[in-house]
Amino acid sequence: MSELDLLDRTYYAVMSSFVETGRAPHYTELASTLGVPLEQARGLLHELVESGLPGWMEPGQDVLVSLAPFSSLPNAYRVSIDGNQRWFAQ
C-alpha cells in the first residue's frame, strides 16, 4: 500500500471516529483501526495535520484536537442531528 493510500485511510478513520463518537481518535485507537504500529499511527496523525488540511494537534502532545469540519474541543459551535448534540465544529 502506498503512503498516500495509508494517509487517505487515516483521514477516513479520523472522520469516521468524529461521526461515530463525536471526537478524534487517539493514535492508539487509530493504530488498531488501521492495523499499523503505534508509532506509525502517531506519525500519521501528525502527517495528516501537516498536509495542509485545516486542523491541529494539542501543542506538545500527540493528540488530534481538530480536523475540519470537526473539533474534539467543546466550543460554541455545537452541531446537532435529529436533536442529538454530540459534535462541535471548528
C-alpha positions in Angstrom: 0.0 0.0 0.0 1.3 3.4 -0.9 2.0 6.1 1.7 -0.8 8.2 0.1 -3.3 5.4 0.4 -2.4 5.0 4.0 -2.9 8.7 4.6 -6.3 8.5 2.9 -7.3 5.7 5.1 -6.1 7.7 8.1 -8.3 10.6 7.1 -11.3 8.3 6.7 -10.7 6.7 10.1 -10.4 10.1 11.8 -13.6 11.4 10.1 -15.4 8.2 10.9 -14.4 8.5 14.6 -15.7 12.0 14.7 -19.1 11.0 13.2 -19.5 7.9 15.4 -18.2 9.2 18.7 -18.0 13.0 18.5 -14.3 13.1 19.0 -11.0 12.4 17.2 -9.4 9.0 17.8 -6.3 8.7 20.0 -3.3 7.3 18.0 -3.6 4.0 19.9 -7.2 3.6 18.6 -6.0 4.6 15.1 -3.3 2.0 15.2 -5.8 -0.7 15.9 -8.2 0.6 13.2 -5.5 0.8 10.5 -3.6 -2.3 11.6 -0.3 -0.4 12.0 2.2 0.0 14.8 1.6 2.7 17.4 4.5 4.9 16.3 3.3 4.8 12.7 -0.2 5.8 13.8 1.1 8.7 15.8 3.2 9.8 12.9 0.2 9.5 10.5 -1.8 11.9 12.7 1.0 14.5 12.6 1.4 14.0 8.8 -2.4 14.5 8.3 -2.3 17.8 10.1 0.9 18.9 8.4 -0.6 18.1 4.9 -2.3 21.4 4.9 -5.8 20.3 6.0 -7.3 22.7 8.5 -6.7 21.0 11.8 -4.3 21.0 14.8 -2.8 18.8 17.4 -2.6 19.6 21.1 0.6 21.6 21.5 3.5 19.4 22.7 1.3 16.3 22.6 0.3 13.6 20.2 -3.4 14.3 20.5 -5.5 15.4 17.5 -7.9 18.2 18.6 -9.5 19.3 15.4 -9.7 18.4 11.7 -12.2 20.4 9.6 -15.0 20.5 10.0 -15.0 18.8 13.4 -13.4 19.7 16.8 -13.0 17.5 19.8 -12.7 20.6 21.9 -16.1 21.7 23.2 -16.9 25.2 21.9 -19.8 27.5 21.0 -20.2 25.8 17.6 -22.4 22.9 18.5 -23.7 20.5 15.8 -26.9 18.6 16.3 -28.6 16.0 14.2 -32.1 14.9 15.0 -31.9 16.7 18.3 -28.7 14.8 19.2 -25.8 17.2 20.1 -22.6 15.2 20.1 -20.4 17.2 17.8 -18.6 20.5 17.7 -17.4 22.4 14.7 -14.2 24.3 14.1 
